[in-house]
């Protein structure tokens, strides 16, 4: 199986282009995705146009990615143009976002933000392997839907292992909510183009405890 990485989201500053975002208020929401088999919600309410965002920077420049609520990701215009030429798959949306506010937590640089676009990682048919990943439960799922794998109350996991190899280069998987994963081809794409604020953690090291 190809190497898999966790795309680390909001959290402690990790570089000179660390950046998060919040939805600019007021904002519109739509329906959450539902499992076609069991009917359970598989994520948060969708963020609907007009898309307005507030950026929060922690370094000394704007990043090529920004992470916010749910599974939404902002990417710079440079990232978008490079991605659309790359032949990689797994991102959808590419809707322009109006930046209505910038809060600089780190160095107070004066450059205006570049154009940003909202994307969402596609949901893969690959599934999270709860046994091999060392999941510990507060409340185990019983019964567990074989389609969406939603259910239970996990304390966390020791690593991320998938049951099968995903076809996408960036994706979410059944049973792991909005956590975004990428493969070795995405990692190479980021490194070759020097894209910033794309922190990747090897799946075997991606322990998480709630």
Phi and psi restraints in degrees (value plus and minus 20) as a CYANA .aco file:
   2 UNK   PHI     -85.5   -45.5
   2 UNK   PSI     136.9   176.9
   3 UNK   PHI     -86.8   -46.8
   3 UNK   PSI     118.1   158.1
   4 UNK   PHI    -139.2   -99.2
   4 UNK   PSI     125.6   165.6
   5 UNK   PHI    -154.1  -114.1
   5 UNK   PSI     127.8   167.8
   6 UNK   PHI    -107.0   -67.0
   6 UNK   PSI     108.1   148.1
   7 UNK   PHI    -103.7   -63.7
   7 UNK   PSI      82.2   122.2
   8 UNK   PHI     -83.7   -43.7
   8 UNK   PSI     115.3   155.3
   9 UNK   PHI    -124.6   -84.6
   9 UNK   PSI    -162.0  -122.0
  10 UNK   PHI     -78.3   -38.3
  10 UNK   PSI     123.7   163.7
  11 UNK   PHI     146.9   186.9
  11 UNK   PSI    -173.8  -133.8
  12 UNK   PHI     -87.0   -47.0
  12 UNK   PSI     128.6   168.6
  13 UNK   PHI     -76.1   -36.1
  13 UNK   PSI     115.9   155.9
  14 UNK   PHI    -150.1  -110.1
  14 UNK   PSI     -15.5    24.5
  15 UNK   PHI    -196.5  -156.5
  15 UNK   PSI    -199.1  -159.1
  16 UNK   PHI    -100.8   -60.8
  16 UNK   PSI     -19.8    20.2
  17 UNK   PHI    -149.6  -109.6
  17 UNK   PSI       4.6    44.6
  18 UNK   PHI     -82.9   -42.9
  18 UNK   PSI     112.1   152.1
  19 UNK   PHI    -174.5  -134.5
  19 UNK   PSI     116.5   156.5
  20 UNK   PHI    -138.8   -98.8
  20 UNK   PSI     155.1   195.1
  21 UNK   PHI    -167.6  -127.6
  21 UNK   PSI     136.7   176.7
  22 UNK   PHI    -143.1  -103.1
  22 UNK   PSI     136.0   176.0
  23 UNK   PHI     -87.5   -47.5
  23 UNK   PSI     112.2   152.2
  24 UNK   PHI     -91.2   -51.2
  24 UNK   PSI     112.5   152.5
  25 UNK   PHI    -111.2   -71.2
  25 UNK   PSI     124.5   164.5
  26 UNK   PHI     -97.2   -57.2
  26 UNK   PSI     137.9   177.9
  27 UNK   PHI    -157.0  -117.0
  27 UNK   PSI     138.4   178.4
  28 UNK   PHI    -123.2   -83.2
  28 UNK   PSI     124.6   164.6
  29 UNK   PHI    -146.2  -106.2
  29 UNK   PSI     133.9   173.9
  30 UNK   PHI    -138.1   -98.1
  30 UNK   PSI    -177.9  -137.9
  31 UNK   PHI     -96.2   -56.2
  31 UNK   PSI     130.8   170.8
  32 UNK   PHI     -99.5   -59.5
  32 UNK   PSI     132.9   172.9
  33 UNK   PHI     -90.9   -50.9
  33 UNK   PSI     120.6   160.6
  34 UNK   PHI    -139.7   -99.7
  34 UNK   PSI     127.4   167.4
  35 UNK   PHI     -90.6   -50.6
  35 UNK   PSI     108.5   148.5
  36 UNK   PHI     -89.8   -49.8
  36 UNK   PSI     -35.3     4.7
  37 UNK   PHI    -112.1   -72.1
  37 UNK   PSI     -71.3   -31.3
  38 UNK   PHI    -127.1   -87.1
  38 UNK   PSI     -33.1     6.9
  39 UNK   PHI      62.7   102.7
  39 UNK   PSI     -16.9    23.1
  40 UNK   PHI     -96.5   -56.5
  40 UNK   PSI     128.6   168.6
  41 UNK   PHI     -87.3   -47.3
  41 UNK   PSI     119.9   159.9
  42 UNK   PHI    -131.4   -91.4
  42 UNK   PSI      -7.3    32.7
  43 UNK   PHI     157.5   197.5
  43 UNK   PSI    -191.0  -151.0
  44 UNK   PHI    -103.4   -63.4
  44 UNK   PSI     148.9   188.9
  45 UNK   PHI     -80.6   -40.6
  45 UNK   PSI     122.2   162.2
  46 UNK   PHI     -93.9   -53.9
  46 UNK   PSI     128.2   168.2
  47 UNK   PHI    -110.1   -70.1
  47 UNK   PSI     100.0   140.0
  48 UNK   PHI    -130.6   -90.6
  48 UNK   PSI     132.1   172.1
  49 UNK   PHI     -79.3   -39.3
  49 UNK   PSI     135.0   175.0
  50 UNK   PHI     -93.4   -53.4
  50 UNK   PSI     116.6   156.6
  51 UNK   PHI    -109.9   -69.9
  51 UNK   PSI      95.3   135.3
  52 UNK   PHI    -148.9  -108.9
  52 UNK   PSI     116.8   156.8
  53 UNK   PHI    -157.3  -117.3
  53 UNK   PSI     131.3   171.3
  54 UNK   PHI    -129.5   -89.5
  54 UNK   PSI     103.3   143.3
  55 UNK   PHI    -110.4   -70.4
  55 UNK   PSI     125.6   165.6
  56 UNK   PHI    -148.9  -108.9
  56 UNK   PSI      91.2   131.2
  57 UNK   PHI    -121.3   -81.3
  57 UNK   PSI     128.2   168.2
  58 UNK   PHI    -142.6  -102.6
  58 UNK   PSI     -20.6    19.4
  59 UNK   PHI    -140.2  -100.2
  59 UNK   PSI    -157.5  -117.5
  60 UNK   PHI    -143.8  -103.8
  60 UNK   PSI      -8.1    31.9
  61 UNK   PHI    -181.1  -141.1
  61 UNK   PSI     146.1   186.1
  62 UNK   PHI     -98.6   -58.6
  62 UNK   PSI     124.6   164.6
  63 UNK   PHI    -111.5   -71.5
  63 UNK   PSI     146.8   186.8
  64 UNK   PHI    -104.4   -64.4
  64 UNK   PSI     -32.4     7.6
  65 UNK   PHI    -155.1  -115.1
  65 UNK   PSI     130.5   170.5
  66 UNK   PHI    -160.9  -120.9
  66 UNK   PSI     123.9   163.9
  67 UNK   PHI    -137.2   -97.2
  67 UNK   PSI     119.9   159.9
  68 UNK   PHI    -159.9  -119.9
  68 UNK   PSI    -175.6  -135.6
  69 UNK   PHI     -83.5   -43.5
  69 UNK   PSI     128.4   168.4
  70 UNK   PHI      43.9    83.9
  70 UNK   PSI    -163.3  -123.3
  71 UNK   PHI    -120.7   -80.7
  71 UNK   PSI     -11.6    28.4
  72 UNK   PHI     -94.0   -54.0
  72 UNK   PSI     121.0   161.0
  73 UNK   PHI    -150.5  -110.5
  73 UNK   PSI     119.2   159.2
  74 UNK   PHI    -119.6   -79.6
  74 UNK   PSI     116.9   156.9
  75 UNK   PHI    -145.1  -105.1
  75 UNK   PSI     128.7   168.7
  76 UNK   PHI     -92.4   -52.4
  76 UNK   PSI     144.2   184.2
  77 UNK   PHI     -82.3   -42.3
  77 UNK   PSI     -55.9   -15.9
  78 UNK   PHI     -81.2   -41.2
  78 UNK   PSI     -66.9   -26.9
  79 UNK   PHI     -77.3   -37.3
  79 UNK   PSI     -69.0   -29.0
  80 UNK   PHI     -76.7   -36.7
  80 UNK   PSI     -68.7   -28.7
  81 UNK   PHI     -82.9   -42.9
  81 UNK   PSI     -61.6   -21.6
  82 UNK   PHI     -87.1   -47.1
  82 UNK   PSI     -60.5   -20.5
  83 UNK   PHI     -82.7   -42.7
  83 UNK   PSI     -66.3   -26.3
  84 UNK   PHI     -85.6   -45.6
  84 UNK   PSI     -38.1     1.9
  85 UNK   PHI    -116.4   -76.4
  85 UNK   PSI     -28.0    12.0
  86 UNK   PHI    -101.7   -61.7
  86 UNK   PSI     -46.2    -6.2
  87 UNK   PHI      63.9   103.9
  87 UNK   PSI     -20.9    19.1
  88 UNK   PHI     -97.0   -57.0
  88 UNK   PSI     138.6   178.6
  89 UNK   PHI    -151.7  -111.7
  89 UNK   PSI     136.0   176.0
  90 UNK   PHI     111.0   151.0
  90 UNK   PSI     -30.4     9.6
  91 UNK   PHI    -127.0   -87.0
  91 UNK   PSI     123.5   163.5
  92 UNK   PHI    -161.0  -121.0
  92 UNK   PSI     138.3   178.3
  93 UNK   PHI      94.3   134.3
  93 UNK   PSI    -107.7   -67.7
  94 UNK   PHI      35.8    75.8
  94 UNK   PSI      23.3    63.3
  95 UNK   PHI    -113.2   -73.2
  95 UNK   PSI     113.9   153.9
  96 UNK   PHI     -84.0   -44.0
  96 UNK   PSI     123.9   163.9
  97 UNK   PHI    -141.1  -101.1
  97 UNK   PSI     112.0   152.0
  98 UNK   PHI    -104.4   -64.4
  98 UNK   PSI     103.4   143.4
  99 UNK   PHI    -108.7   -68.7
  99 UNK   PSI      94.1   134.1
 100 UNK   PHI    -120.7   -80.7
 100 UNK   PSI     -33.3     6.7
 101 UNK   PHI    -181.3  -141.3
 101 UNK   PSI     125.1   165.1
 102 UNK   PHI    -148.1  -108.1
 102 UNK   PSI     103.8   143.8
 103 UNK   PHI    -129.3   -89.3
 103 UNK   PSI      96.7   136.7
 104 UNK   PHI    -118.3   -78.3
 104 UNK   PSI      88.8   128.8
 105 UNK   PHI    -108.1   -68.1
 105 UNK   PSI     -45.2    -5.2
 106 UNK   PHI    -120.2   -80.2
 106 UNK   PSI    -149.7  -109.7
 107 UNK   PHI     -85.7   -45.7
 107 UNK   PSI     114.9   154.9
 108 UNK   PHI    -108.6   -68.6
 108 UNK   PSI      48.6    88.6
 109 UNK   PHI     -92.5   -52.5
 109 UNK   PSI     135.9   175.9
 110 UNK   PHI    -122.1   -82.1
 110 UNK   PSI     -28.7    11.3
 111 UNK   PHI     -81.4   -41.4
 111 UNK   PSI     120.6   160.6
 112 UNK   PHI     -92.3   -52.3
 112 UNK   PSI     135.3   175.3
 113 UNK   PHI     -89.3   -49.3
 113 UNK   PSI     128.6   168.6
 114 UNK   PHI     -93.3   -53.3
 114 UNK   PSI     156.5   196.5
 115 UNK   PHI     -89.7   -49.7
 115 UNK   PSI     118.5   158.5
 116 UNK   PHI    -143.9  -103.9
 116 UNK   PSI     134.7   174.7
 117 UNK   PHI    -153.8  -113.8
 117 UNK   PSI     122.2   162.2
 118 UNK   PHI    -107.5   -67.5
 118 UNK   PSI     110.1   150.1
 119 UNK   PHI    -150.4  -110.4
 119 UNK   PSI     141.5   181.5
 120 UNK   PHI    -153.4  -113.4
 120 UNK   PSI     117.3   157.3
 121 UNK   PHI     -94.0   -54.0
 121 UNK   PSI     116.2   156.2
 122 UNK   PHI     -88.1   -48.1
 122 UNK   PSI     130.1   170.1
 123 UNK   PHI    -104.4   -64.4
 123 UNK   PSI      98.9   138.9
 124 UNK   PHI    -102.6   -62.6
 124 UNK   PSI     140.7   180.7
 125 UNK   PHI    -100.2   -60.2
 125 UNK   PSI     -29.9    10.1
 126 UNK   PHI     -86.0   -46.0
 126 UNK   PSI     134.0   174.0
 127 UNK   PHI    -148.4  -108.4
 127 UNK   PSI     130.5   170.5
 128 UNK   PHI     -92.1   -52.1
 128 UNK   PSI     107.5   147.5
 129 UNK   PHI    -110.6   -70.6
 129 UNK   PSI      80.7   120.7
 130 UNK   PHI     -90.0   -50.0
 130 UNK   PSI     -49.1    -9.1
 131 UNK   PHI     -94.8   -54.8
 131 UNK   PSI     -73.5   -33.5
 132 UNK   PHI     -86.5   -46.5
 132 UNK   PSI     -44.8    -4.8
 133 UNK   PHI    -102.2   -62.2
 133 UNK   PSI     -26.4    13.6
 134 UNK   PHI      49.7    89.7
 134 UNK   PSI      18.5    58.5
 135 UNK   PHI     -86.8   -46.8
 135 UNK   PSI     115.0   155.0
 136 UNK   PHI    -132.9   -92.9
 136 UNK   PSI     119.4   159.4
 137 UNK   PHI    -133.5   -93.5
 137 UNK   PSI     121.8   161.8
 138 UNK   PHI    -105.4   -65.4
 138 UNK   PSI     -58.9   -18.9
 139 UNK   PHI    -164.2  -124.2
 139 UNK   PSI      80.0   120.0
 140 UNK   PHI     -82.8   -42.8
 140 UNK   PSI     129.0   169.0
 141 UNK   PHI     -94.7   -54.7
 141 UNK   PSI     110.1   150.1
 142 UNK   PHI    -177.5  -137.5
 142 UNK   PSI      94.3   134.3
 143 UNK   PHI     -98.8   -58.8
 143 UNK   PSI     143.1   183.1
 144 UNK   PHI    -128.7   -88.7
 144 UNK   PSI     109.8   149.8
 145 UNK   PHI     -86.7   -46.7
 145 UNK   PSI     107.7   147.7
 146 UNK   PHI     -93.6   -53.6
 146 UNK   PSI     -35.9     4.1
 147 UNK   PHI    -106.7   -66.7
 147 UNK   PSI     -76.6   -36.6
 148 UNK   PHI    -115.5   -75.5
 148 UNK   PSI     -42.0    -2.0
 149 UNK   PHI      43.0    83.0
 149 UNK   PSI       1.5    41.5
 150 UNK   PHI    -101.2   -61.2
 150 UNK   PSI     119.3   159.3
 151 UNK   PHI     121.0   161.0
 151 UNK   PSI     137.6   177.6
 152 UNK   PHI      66.9   106.9
 152 UNK   PSI     154.0   194.0
 153 UNK   PHI    -154.9  -114.9
 153 UNK   PSI      78.9   118.9
 154 UNK   PHI    -105.2   -65.2
 154 UNK   PSI     123.8   163.8
 155 UNK   PHI    -100.5   -60.5
 155 UNK   PSI     -46.6    -6.6
 156 UNK   PHI     131.6   171.6
 156 UNK   PSI    -190.8  -150.8
 157 UNK   PHI    -164.8  -124.8
 157 UNK   PSI     139.0   179.0
 158 UNK   PHI    -109.5   -69.5
 158 UNK   PSI     -42.8    -2.8
 159 UNK   PHI    -185.7  -145.7
 159 UNK   PSI     154.9   194.9
 160 UNK   PHI    -136.2   -96.2
 160 UNK   PSI      98.5   138.5
 161 UNK   PHI    -145.6  -105.6
 161 UNK   PSI     115.9   155.9
 162 UNK   PHI    -123.7   -83.7
 162 UNK   PSI     132.7   172.7
 163 UNK   PHI     -96.8   -56.8
 163 UNK   PSI     -46.3    -6.3
 164 UNK   PHI    -167.9  -127.9
 164 UNK   PSI     146.4   186.4
 165 UNK   PHI    -100.9   -60.9
 165 UNK   PSI     107.9   147.9
 166 UNK   PHI     -94.4   -54.4
 166 UNK   PSI     131.8   171.8
 167 UNK   PHI    -105.5   -65.5
 167 UNK   PSI     -45.1    -5.1
 168 UNK   PHI    -102.0   -62.0
 168 UNK   PSI     142.3   182.3
 169 UNK   PHI    -114.8   -74.8
 169 UNK   PSI     -41.6    -1.6
 170 UNK   PHI    -161.9  -121.9
 170 UNK   PSI     117.4   157.4
 171 UNK   PHI    -190.5  -150.5
 171 UNK   PSI     143.6   183.6
 172 UNK   PHI    -130.7   -90.7
 172 UNK   PSI     140.6   180.6
 173 UNK   PHI    -145.9  -105.9
 173 UNK   PSI     139.9   179.9
 174 UNK   PHI     -84.3   -44.3
 174 UNK   PSI     107.2   147.2
 175 UNK   PHI      76.2   116.2
 175 UNK   PSI     -21.1    18.9
 176 UNK   PHI    -145.5  -105.5
 176 UNK   PSI      -1.0    39.0
 177 UNK   PHI      38.8    78.8
 177 UNK   PSI    -155.6  -115.6
 178 UNK   PHI    -111.9   -71.9
 178 UNK   PSI     -13.6    26.4
 179 UNK   PHI     -83.2   -43.2
 179 UNK   PSI     109.2   149.2
 180 UNK   PHI    -119.5   -79.5
 180 UNK   PSI     110.6   150.6
 181 UNK   PHI    -135.7   -95.7
 181 UNK   PSI     136.4   176.4
 182 UNK   PHI    -157.8  -117.8
 182 UNK   PSI     146.1   186.1
 183 UNK   PHI    -128.6   -88.6
 183 UNK   PSI    -197.2  -157.2
 184 UNK   PHI     -83.9   -43.9
 184 UNK   PSI     -47.2    -7.2
 185 UNK   PHI     -91.0   -51.0
 185 UNK   PSI     -58.4   -18.4
 186 UNK   PHI     -84.3   -44.3
 186 UNK   PSI     -63.2   -23.2
 187 UNK   PHI     -78.6   -38.6
 187 UNK   PSI     -64.2   -24.2
 188 UNK   PHI     -84.8   -44.8
 188 UNK   PSI     -59.0   -19.0
 189 UNK   PHI     -79.6   -39.6
 189 UNK   PSI     -65.3   -25.3
 190 UNK   PHI     -82.8   -42.8
 190 UNK   PSI     -65.7   -25.7
 191 UNK   PHI     -89.3   -49.3
 191 UNK   PSI     -61.7   -21.7
 192 UNK   PHI     -84.9   -44.9
 192 UNK   PSI     -51.8   -11.8
 193 UNK   PHI    -122.9   -82.9
 193 UNK   PSI     -18.0    22.0
 194 UNK   PHI      41.1    81.1
 194 UNK   PSI      18.5    58.5
 195 UNK   PHI     -95.1   -55.1
 195 UNK   PSI     116.8   156.8
 196 UNK   PHI    -120.7   -80.7
 196 UNK   PSI     138.6   178.6
 197 UNK   PHI      36.7    76.7
 197 UNK   PSI      26.2    66.2
 198 UNK   PHI    -143.2  -103.2
 198 UNK   PSI      43.7    83.7
 199 UNK   PHI     -92.2   -52.2
 199 UNK   PSI     106.8   146.8
 200 UNK   PHI    -140.1  -100.1
 200 UNK   PSI     116.0   156.0
 201 UNK   PHI    -139.6   -99.6
 201 UNK   PSI     105.5   145.5
 202 UNK   PHI     -72.9   -32.9
 202 UNK   PSI     117.9   157.9
 203 UNK   PHI     -77.0   -37.0
 203 UNK   PSI     -54.6   -14.6
 204 UNK   PHI     -91.8   -51.8
 204 UNK   PSI     -32.4     7.6
 205 UNK   PHI    -128.9   -88.9
 205 UNK   PSI     -16.1    23.9
 206 UNK   PHI    -108.2   -68.2
 206 UNK   PSI      34.5    74.5
 207 UNK   PHI     -89.2   -49.2
 207 UNK   PSI     127.3   167.3
 208 UNK   PHI    -170.1  -130.1
 208 UNK   PSI     114.2   154.2
 209 UNK   PHI    -149.6  -109.6
 209 UNK   PSI     109.4   149.4
